[in-house]
């Protein structure tokens, strides 16, 4: 259904997950996304992996380019987009038993 990932995409995926796990293990839950983002990028930097933070994405509409605050958290090696999310609490799923 989906095309096979390239060797570079596979490598980056594994390294990003490893870096994210290290950050989560060290800091745990409950902090602001900005803190996790900074620490994730630090881990990527230690691995020698290029990244950009807070990359603005223009929206094209009717031939006009709008820069209205659409921003990706981290762009890794010009190939992988990382959107970080932090929540105060995780709610359990409600299971419908009908």
N, C-alpha and C positions, 0 to 999 in steps of 0.2 A: 504494500500500500504506500509506504514512504520510501524514498530513495535511501540506499545505504549511506551511512555517514562515512566521510573521508577519515583517513588516519589522523589528520590534524584535528578534526572535530571530535573524534573519539578521545584523543589525548587531552584536549582542552576540557571536555566534559568530565573526565575523571579527575583532572587537576582542580577544577572548580569545585566539584563535590568534596574532594579532600580538603580544600582550603575552607569551605563553608563548614564542614564537620569540625575542623580544628577550632574555628571561631565559636561555634555553638558549644562545643565541649568546654572551652575555656570560659566563656562569658555567661552561658546559660540564657534563659529567656528573660524578657522584661525590660530590655533597653530600647532605645530609639533606633529606627532603621539606619540613621546616619552613622551611628557608632558601629553597627555590624558592617555597613558598607566600607567604612574606613579600614576596619580590621581585615575584611575579606580582601580588599585591594592590597593591603600590606602583605598578606600571605601570598597573593599572586606575584607581587613584586619580588618576594624572597625566592620564588620559583623561576624568576626571569620571564614571566609572561606579561606581555603588553596589555594595558587596559586604559580606558578613559572613563572618568566619572561624570555623572550628570550631563549626558549628551543630549542637546536639544534636537528635537525632531520637528522640522517644519511640516505644516499641513498645507497641501495644495488643494485649492478649491476654486473652481471656475477660472483657472489660469492664474490665480493669485496665490502667492506664498504667505502663509500666516505663521508667525512665531508666537503662539499663544500658550506657552508653558507646558507643552507635551515634552517630557524628558524621560529618557531611559536611565536607570540607576547606574549600571556598569556595562560597558561594551568591551568584551574581552577579545583581544587580537583581531579586531575589526570583523569578527565572525560570530560571536556568541553574545546574546543579550541576557543580562542577569537583572531581574526585577526582584528586589528584596522586599519582604513583608514581615512586619513584626506586629504581634497582637498581644493585648493585655491578658487574655485568657482563651483557652481552647474549649469550645463547647462540645459536649459529646453529641453524637448523631442521635436523632430521635428515630427509633425503629418503629415502623408502622406494622402492626400485627393485625391483619384483618381476617 
